[in-house]
Amino acid sequence: MKALLGAFLFLATLSASQAASTKSFNPATQCGRQEQGAAPRNVQATHRKLTPEQLRADLTLVSQVLMRCDPDLHHSVPPSLVAAKIAAIRSKLDHPMTREEAWRVFSTLNPVLADGHLGIFHANSSHVHWLDHVNDGGVLFPFETVAHANGMLYVRAMLGGGETPLAGARIVSIDGVSASNVIATAMKHVNGDTPRFRAHLLSRRFWSYYWSLYGSPKSYHFVLEHHGQRLAITVPGSVQTPVDNLVGKAFNHTFAFQLLPHKAALLTIKQFYWPHRKRYLAFMRSAFARMKEAGTRTLIIDVRDNGGGDDGFWKNGILPYIGHGKYLFASSYVKRELPGHTDAGYKIGDVAKGKLDSWVTLDAHHPLHFSGKVYVLEGGMTYSSSILFINVMQHFGYATIAGEGGVVRANQSGGVYSKLLPNTVLIVSWPRFILIRPSGATKPEFLQPDIAITSDPLHPMAAVRKVLRVAERR
């Protein structure tokens, strides 16, 4: 009862303070766009202690940004839960902290926010700071991993994707700390829609979370279980580029196409973006030309590792080759009017809602139009624009969706803005809009495939073969 009363009093106080601070919080300046990871390069090695007053000032700014810049917190979490968590964080800001220590406290808000576009991030996750760290003689956790919300952790590959005979080994402990404790600790700081999504995100960025939580020793002492045997080994830290950082940096790692036996083809797209759009469009045209020449009858589009990007890349690079009739990429929206994106009749900071009725007509007589069976294979890291792509493919019957389901919301937020917190130099990110799928439905809340297929990260082609077996029976 005392705890409930305390929470009630805090919410009442928060409401009053928010009302008082509304006049001083200017969305035109406080909600401005800033690229995620754009923290100054010289903050990487600083151990300067921040005062409780500085920490609390940054936390107040986080609260204001969430309440005044996000389009609708209700989309992912009741604002009362956010307020209660911020109160719990504030109670811990009673002594000086380094920015690393501050992130470990502030980022416990991330799971509560329950959205892949909402969170508080450390600059360690950026490519710039990873490179600075390595160039300064630092190393990183040596393995790519597969993490599960239940605390299980497996070796997937060497950091950077290199092969290892230890692939598939279960990590029992790291430097004397049980892997289950490492996972439980890390999961308290990961953002995302559901625990399953957060576990997938942790798998992809384990090297970054381990660095931020435990540091980066020169070598790592492991206890592993592999092929029924327990092994104790020491592995030096790695300077290889993490696989996650290769997406968007190397074209052939981001996009791939291959013809498969039995008149099938696999098109892998790990993000819907490339800085040189013409190269991407030429790649897509080449893929459909090769399918036409080969007489391909079944196409699998693999977006299991696709975290999103620019909708124009699937609208212009895929739909013209497989779609027909008219389609609508979303039915309605909720958006926050922010700098650079303000419609006539609104001012910065307003929330706008509306219907979307811009139908797009596709030409079924395109010379490279594919009329065979199309399957979209989704997975734990399918998010953002790739979910919008799936919504269109599923609703308008352009493809059969295969994958996990229940991991992320079908109605997606997007248009990410980011801001540096002035004292901690942490990064708070939030979406500018929320899009409702073409059907207009709000239920089921989470994406549901037409065919349930669970992917094994250690054997990614196994799910592809499962889809092909389904295709053969249809």
FIVEXMI-832613 format. One line per field, with one value per residue (C-alpha): residue number from 1; residue in one letter; z negated, x, y. Coordinates in Angstrom, 1 decimal. Layout:
# residues N
k <- [NUM,...] $
r <- [A,...] $
c3 <- [Z,...] $
c1 <- [X,...] $
c2 <- [Y,...] $
# end
This chain:
# residues 474
k <- [1,2,3,4,5,6,7,8,9,10,11,12,13,14,15,16,17,18,19,20,21,22,23,24,25,26,27,28,29,30,31,32,33,34,35,36,37,38,39,40,41,42,43,44,45,46,47,48,49,50,51,52,53,54,55,56,57,58,59,60,61,62,63,64,65,66,67,68,69,70,71,72,73,74,75,76,77,78,79,80,81,82,83,84,85,86,87,88,89,90,91,92,93,94,95,96,97,98,99,100,101,102,103,104,105,106,107,108,109,110,111,112,113,114,115,116,117,118,119,120,121,122,123,124,125,126,127,128,129,130,131,132,133,134,135,136,137,138,139,140,141,142,143,144,145,146,147,148,149,150,151,152,153,154,155,156,157,158,159,160,161,162,163,164,165,166,167,168,169,170,171,172,173,174,175,176,177,178,179,180,181,182,183,184,185,186,187,188,189,190,191,192,193,194,195,196,197,198,199,200,201,202,203,204,205,206,207,208,209,210,211,212,213,214,215,216,217,218,219,220,221,222,223,224,225,226,227,228,229,230,231,232,233,234,235,236,237,238,239,240,241,242,243,244,245,246,247,248,249,250,251,252,253,254,255,256,257,258,259,260,261,262,263,264,265,266,267,268,269,270,271,272,273,274,275,276,277,278,279,280,281,282,283,284,285,286,287,288,289,290,291,292,293,294,295,296,297,298,299,300,301,302,303,304,305,306,307,308,309,310,311,312,313,314,315,316,317,318,319,320,321,322,323,324,325,326,327,328,329,330,331,332,333,334,335,336,337,338,339,340,341,342,343,344,345,346,347,348,349,350,351,352,353,354,355,356,357,358,359,360,361,362,363,364,365,366,367,368,369,370,371,372,373,374,375,376,377,378,379,380,381,382,383,384,385,386,387,388,389,390,391,392,393,394,395,396,397,398,399,400,401,402,403,404,405,406,407,408,409,410,411,412,413,414,415,416,417,418,419,420,421,422,423,424,425,426,427,428,429,430,431,432,433,434,435,436,437,438,439,440,441,442,443,444,445,446,447,448,449,450,451,452,453,454,455,456,457,458,459,460,461,462,463,464,465,466,467,468,469,470,471,472,473,474] $
r <- [M,K,A,L,L,G,A,F,L,F,L,A,T,L,S,A,S,Q,A,A,S,T,K,S,F,N,P,A,T,Q,C,G,R,Q,E,Q,G,A,A,P,R,N,V,Q,A,T,H,R,K,L,T,P,E,Q,L,R,A,D,L,T,L,V,S,Q,V,L,M,R,C,D,P,D,L,H,H,S,V,P,P,S,L,V,A,A,K,I,A,A,I,R,S,K,L,D,H,P,M,T,R,E,E,A,W,R,V,F,S,T,L,N,P,V,L,A,D,G,H,L,G,I,F,H,A,N,S,S,H,V,H,W,L,D,H,V,N,D,G,G,V,L,F,P,F,E,T,V,A,H,A,N,G,M,L,Y,V,R,A,M,L,G,G,G,E,T,P,L,A,G,A,R,I,V,S,I,D,G,V,S,A,S,N,V,I,A,T,A,M,K,H,V,N,G,D,T,P,R,F,R,A,H,L,L,S,R,R,F,W,S,Y,Y,W,S,L,Y,G,S,P,K,S,Y,H,F,V,L,E,H,H,G,Q,R,L,A,I,T,V,P,G,S,V,Q,T,P,V,D,N,L,V,G,K,A,F,N,H,T,F,A,F,Q,L,L,P,H,K,A,A,L,L,T,I,K,Q,F,Y,W,P,H,R,K,R,Y,L,A,F,M,R,S,A,F,A,R,M,K,E,A,G,T,R,T,L,I,I,D,V,R,D,N,G,G,G,D,D,G,F,W,K,N,G,I,L,P,Y,I,G,H,G,K,Y,L,F,A,S,S,Y,V,K,R,E,L,P,G,H,T,D,A,G,Y,K,I,G,D,V,A,K,G,K,L,D,S,W,V,T,L,D,A,H,H,P,L,H,F,S,G,K,V,Y,V,L,E,G,G,M,T,Y,S,S,S,I,L,F,I,N,V,M,Q,H,F,G,Y,A,T,I,A,G,E,G,G,V,V,R,A,N,Q,S,G,G,V,Y,S,K,L,L,P,N,T,V,L,I,V,S,W,P,R,F,I,L,I,R,P,S,G,A,T,K,P,E,F,L,Q,P,D,I,A,I,T,S,D,P,L,H,P,M,A,A,V,R,K,V,L,R,V,A,E,R,R] $
c3 <- [0.0,-0.9,2.5,4.3,2.4,3.3,7.0,6.9,5.2,7.8,10.7,9.3,8.8,12.3,13.8,12.0,12.9,16.5,16.7,15.2,17.5,20.7,21.2,20.9,23.2,26.8,29.3,32.0,30.2,28.0,30.6,33.3,35.5,34.7,36.1,33.6,32.5,33.3,29.8,29.8,30.4,27.4,24.8,25.4,22.7,20.2,16.6,15.4,12.7,13.3,10.3,9.2,10.4,13.9,14.0,12.9,15.5,18.2,16.9,16.8,20.5,21.2,19.6,21.5,24.8,24.4,23.4,25.9,28.9,29.2,31.2,28.8,25.9,25.5,28.7,26.7,23.0,20.6,19.7,16.0,16.2,17.8,15.1,12.4,13.9,14.3,10.6,9.8,11.9,10.3,6.8,7.8,9.0,5.6,6.1,8.8,11.8,14.9,18.2,18.4,14.9,15.9,19.0,16.8,14.8,17.5,19.9,17.5,19.0,22.4,21.8,20.3,23.4,25.4,28.8,31.1,32.0,28.4,26.1,24.4,26.0,25.4,28.1,27.9,30.3,33.1,35.8,35.1,31.5,32.2,34.7,32.3,29.6,31.8,33.2,29.6,29.0,27.6,28.3,28.2,27.2,29.6,30.7,32.6,30.4,30.2,26.9,25.6,23.0,20.8,20.3,22.8,24.8,27.8,30.0,33.5,35.2,34.5,34.3,37.8,39.0,39.3,39.0,35.8,34.6,31.5,33.4,31.6,28.2,25.2,23.2,19.5,18.1,19.1,16.8,13.9,14.4,15.5,18.9,17.5,15.2,18.1,20.2,17.3,16.7,20.3,20.9,18.4,20.8,24.2,26.0,28.2,28.5,26.7,24.7,27.7,29.9,27.2,27.1,30.9,30.6,27.8,30.0,32.8,30.6,27.7,28.3,27.7,24.6,23.0,23.6,22.0,19.0,18.3,20.2,22.8,21.4,23.6,23.3,22.2,20.1,21.1,19.8,22.8,23.3,26.8,28.1,24.6,23.2,20.9,22.0,20.3,22.8,23.0,26.2,27.0,27.7,31.3,33.5,36.4,37.6,35.9,38.4,37.3,38.4,41.8,42.7,44.8,45.1,47.6,50.5,50.8,47.1,47.2,50.4,52.0,54.7,55.7,58.0,56.2,57.5,58.7,60.3,57.0,56.0,52.8,52.5,49.2,48.1,44.8,45.0,47.2,47.9,49.8,50.2,54.0,54.9,58.5,57.6,55.5,58.2,60.8,58.5,58.1,61.9,62.5,60.0,61.7,65.1,64.0,62.6,65.9,67.9,65.5,65.5,61.7,60.3,56.5,55.0,51.3,50.1,46.9,44.5,41.3,40.5,42.0,39.4,41.8,43.8,46.5,47.8,51.3,51.7,51.5,53.2,56.2,56.0,55.4,55.8,59.5,60.3,58.2,57.5,59.4,59.1,56.4,53.0,50.0,47.7,44.6,43.7,41.2,39.1,35.9,36.1,34.1,36.0,35.6,37.2,40.9,41.0,40.3,42.4,43.2,40.4,37.7,35.6,34.3,31.3,32.4,32.8,36.1,37.1,40.4,43.1,45.9,49.3,51.8,53.7,55.9,59.2,60.2,63.8,64.1,67.6,66.5,68.8,65.8,63.8,61.7,61.7,59.6,55.9,53.6,49.9,47.5,44.7,41.6,38.3,34.9,36.4,39.0,38.1,39.1,42.8,43.4,41.3,43.5,46.5,45.0,44.2,47.9,49.2,46.8,47.0,50.9,51.5,53.2,51.0,48.3,45.1,43.2,39.9,36.2,35.4,32.1,31.9,33.1,33.6,37.0,36.6,36.6,35.4,37.5,38.6,35.8,34.2,31.8,29.3,27.3,23.5,22.7,19.5,19.9,23.7,24.0,26.9,26.5,29.6,30.4,33.5,35.3,36.4,36.1,39.1,39.1,41.5,44.7,43.2,40.5,37.9,34.5,33.6,33.6,32.1,33.2,36.7,37.5,40.5,42.7,42.0,38.7,39.2,36.6,37.8,36.4,36.5,36.6,39.7,41.6,44.8,42.8,42.8,46.5,47.2,45.0,47.1,50.3,49.0,48.3,51.8,53.4,51.7,52.9] $
c1 <- [0.0,2.8,4.5,1.2,0.7,4.2,3.6,0.3,2.0,4.8,2.4,0.5,3.7,5.0,1.7,2.1,5.7,5.0,2.3,4.7,7.5,5.4,6.0,9.8,10.0,10.1,9.6,11.2,14.5,14.3,12.8,15.3,16.7,20.1,21.7,21.9,25.4,26.6,28.1,31.4,34.3,36.2,33.7,34.7,37.4,36.2,35.6,34.6,31.9,28.6,26.8,23.4,22.0,23.4,22.1,18.6,18.5,19.2,16.5,14.0,14.8,14.2,10.8,9.9,11.1,9.0,5.9,6.3,8.1,6.8,3.5,1.7,3.3,0.1,1.1,3.6,3.2,0.9,2.5,1.9,4.4,6.9,6.4,6.8,10.0,11.4,10.7,12.6,15.5,15.5,15.7,19.1,20.6,21.8,25.5,28.1,28.3,30.4,28.4,28.9,27.3,24.6,23.7,23.4,20.8,19.0,18.8,16.7,13.8,14.3,12.4,9.5,9.2,8.6,9.3,12.2,12.4,12.3,15.2,18.3,21.6,25.3,27.6,29.4,26.8,27.8,30.2,32.3,33.0,33.6,36.3,37.8,37.9,39.8,42.1,43.0,44.1,40.8,39.2,35.7,33.8,35.2,32.0,28.8,26.1,22.6,20.9,17.6,15.4,15.5,19.3,20.7,23.7,25.4,28.4,27.2,30.5,33.7,33.0,32.7,31.2,34.3,33.9,34.8,34.6,32.9,29.7,26.7,28.5,26.6,28.4,28.1,30.1,32.2,35.0,33.4,30.0,27.2,25.9,22.3,23.3,24.9,21.8,19.5,21.6,21.8,18.0,17.3,18.8,17.6,14.8,12.1,8.5,8.7,11.1,11.6,12.4,14.8,16.6,17.0,18.4,20.7,22.0,22.8,24.5,25.9,29.4,28.1,26.0,28.8,31.3,28.9,28.1,31.3,34.1,36.4,39.2,42.1,41.0,37.9,37.7,34.9,33.3,31.5,29.4,30.0,29.1,28.5,31.8,32.6,35.5,37.4,39.1,40.6,39.9,41.6,39.4,38.6,39.2,37.0,34.0,30.9,28.4,25.8,28.1,28.6,24.9,24.8,28.6,29.2,26.7,27.2,26.6,23.4,21.8,22.2,20.4,20.8,19.1,18.1,17.3,13.8,13.1,13.4,15.3,16.3,16.5,18.0,17.5,19.0,17.9,15.7,18.3,21.5,23.1,23.4,19.9,20.7,23.0,20.2,17.6,20.0,20.6,16.9,16.3,19.1,17.6,14.2,15.8,17.8,14.6,12.8,15.6,15.8,12.0,11.9,8.5,9.1,10.7,11.6,12.3,14.3,13.9,14.8,17.6,16.0,15.6,14.0,15.1,13.3,9.9,10.8,13.3,10.6,8.0,10.2,12.6,10.2,6.5,6.6,7.9,5.5,2.4,-0.8,-3.8,-3.7,-2.2,-2.1,1.0,-1.0,-4.5,-4.0,-1.4,-0.6,2.3,4.1,4.8,8.6,11.2,11.5,8.2,5.4,2.2,0.2,-2.2,-0.1,2.8,5.8,4.8,1.2,-0.1,-1.8,-4.1,-5.5,-6.4,-4.1,-5.8,-2.9,-3.4,-0.6,-1.4,1.0,1.4,1.0,2.4,5.8,8.3,10.0,6.9,7.1,3.9,5.1,4.7,6.2,7.0,8.4,10.5,10.5,12.2,13.2,15.0,12.4,11.3,10.2,9.9,10.2,7.0,5.2,6.4,5.0,1.7,1.3,2.4,0.1,-3.0,-3.0,-2.1,1.2,3.0,2.6,4.3,6.4,8.1,7.9,5.1,4.2,7.5,6.8,3.8,2.1,1.2,4.6,6.2,8.9,10.7,13.3,14.6,17.5,18.9,22.1,21.5,23.8,25.5,25.7,26.1,23.7,21.3,17.5,15.6,12.0,9.6,7.9,4.9,2.8,1.3,-1.7,-1.6,-3.6,-6.6,-7.0,-7.1,-5.6,-5.9,-4.0,-1.5,1.6,2.6,1.2,2.6,0.5,2.9,4.7,8.4,11.0,14.5,17.7,20.4,23.0,21.5,19.8,19.1,17.0,14.0,14.4,14.2,11.1,9.4,10.4,8.8,5.6,5.7,6.0,2.8,0.8] $
c2 <- [0.0,2.4,1.7,2.3,5.6,6.6,5.9,7.8,10.8,10.8,10.7,13.6,15.5,14.5,15.8,19.1,19.5,18.6,21.2,23.7,22.8,22.8,26.4,26.0,23.0,24.0,21.2,23.3,23.1,20.1,17.7,18.4,15.6,14.4,11.3,8.4,7.7,11.3,11.8,13.7,11.4,12.6,11.3,7.7,7.5,10.0,8.9,12.3,12.1,13.8,15.4,14.2,17.6,17.0,13.4,14.5,17.3,14.8,12.5,15.4,16.0,12.3,12.5,15.7,14.3,11.1,13.1,15.9,14.5,10.9,10.7,8.4,6.5,4.5,2.7,0.6,1.4,3.1,6.5,5.8,2.9,5.2,7.8,5.1,3.8,7.3,7.9,4.7,5.8,9.3,7.8,6.2,9.5,10.5,10.2,11.2,8.8,8.4,8.4,4.6,4.3,6.7,4.6,1.5,3.3,5.3,2.4,0.3,2.4,0.7,-2.6,-0.6,1.5,-1.7,-0.3,-0.9,2.8,4.1,4.0,5.4,4.4,4.5,5.7,2.3,0.9,3.3,2.4,5.5,4.7,1.0,2.0,4.5,1.9,-0.6,2.0,3.0,-0.6,-1.9,-5.3,-6.7,-9.9,-12.5,-14.3,-13.6,-15.1,-16.5,-15.3,-16.5,-14.7,-17.8,-17.2,-19.6,-18.3,-20.0,-19.3,-18.5,-17.6,-15.6,-11.9,-10.7,-14.0,-16.1,-19.8,-21.6,-25.3,-23.9,-22.9,-24.2,-24.5,-23.3,-20.6,-21.6,-18.7,-15.7,-14.6,-16.5,-15.1,-17.5,-16.8,-16.8,-13.9,-12.0,-12.5,-11.5,-8.3,-7.3,-7.9,-5.1,-2.6,-3.7,-1.9,-3.6,-4.7,-8.0,-10.1,-12.3,-9.3,-8.0,-11.4,-11.3,-7.8,-8.8,-11.7,-9.3,-6.7,-8.9,-7.5,-3.9,-4.7,-6.8,-3.9,-1.4,-3.6,-5.5,-3.6,-4.9,-7.1,-8.2,-11.9,-13.8,-16.9,-19.2,-22.4,-24.0,-27.1,-28.6,-32.1,-33.3,-32.1,-29.2,-27.0,-24.3,-22.0,-18.5,-16.5,-13.2,-10.2,-9.4,-6.4,-7.7,-5.7,-7.1,-8.6,-6.1,-3.3,-4.8,-4.3,-1.2,-1.0,-3.9,-4.3,-8.1,-8.6,-6.5,-7.9,-11.3,-13.4,-17.0,-19.4,-22.6,-26.1,-27.0,-23.6,-21.7,-18.5,-16.8,-13.0,-11.9,-8.2,-7.2,-3.6,-1.5,1.1,1.7,5.2,4.6,3.8,3.1,0.3,-1.3,-0.9,-2.4,-5.4,-6.0,-5.7,-8.2,-10.6,-10.6,-10.8,-13.9,-15.5,-14.9,-16.4,-19.4,-20.0,-19.6,-20.7,-20.1,-17.0,-16.6,-13.1,-13.4,-10.4,-12.2,-9.8,-6.7,-4.0,-1.6,1.4,3.5,2.3,3.5,0.7,-2.1,0.0,0.6,-2.3,-5.3,-4.5,-3.5,-7.0,-9.1,-6.9,-6.3,-4.1,-1.4,-1.3,1.0,0.8,1.9,2.9,5.7,7.5,9.3,11.7,14.3,17.5,17.9,20.2,19.4,17.5,20.0,20.0,23.1,24.0,22.5,23.8,22.0,19.8,19.2,15.6,15.0,12.0,11.1,8.6,7.5,7.1,7.3,4.1,2.9,1.1,-1.7,-2.8,-6.6,-6.4,-5.4,-7.2,-8.8,-9.4,-12.6,-14.6,-17.6,-18.3,-15.7,-16.3,-13.7,-15.3,-13.1,-13.6,-12.1,-9.1,-8.2,-4.7,-1.2,-0.7,-4.5,-5.0,-2.4,-4.4,-7.6,-5.9,-5.0,-8.4,-10.2,-8.0,-7.7,-11.3,-10.7,-13.3,-15.9,-14.9,-17.5,-17.0,-16.8,-14.4,-12.8,-11.0,-7.4,-5.2,-5.2,-1.5,0.1,3.3,4.9,8.0,7.9,11.1,11.2,13.7,13.9,14.4,17.4,16.1,12.3,12.5,9.5,9.3,9.3,8.1,8.1,7.7,10.5,8.5,5.4,3.7,1.4,-1.6,-1.4,-3.4,-0.8,-3.6,-3.1,-6.8,-9.0,-6.6,-8.6,-9.8,-13.2,-15.2,-17.4,-20.3,-20.8,-21.5,-21.0,-20.2,-21.6,-18.9,-21.6,-23.2,-20.3,-22.3,-24.9,-22.5,-21.8,-25.5,-25.7,-23.0,-24.8,-28.0,-26.1,-24.6,-28.0,-29.2,-26.1] $
# end
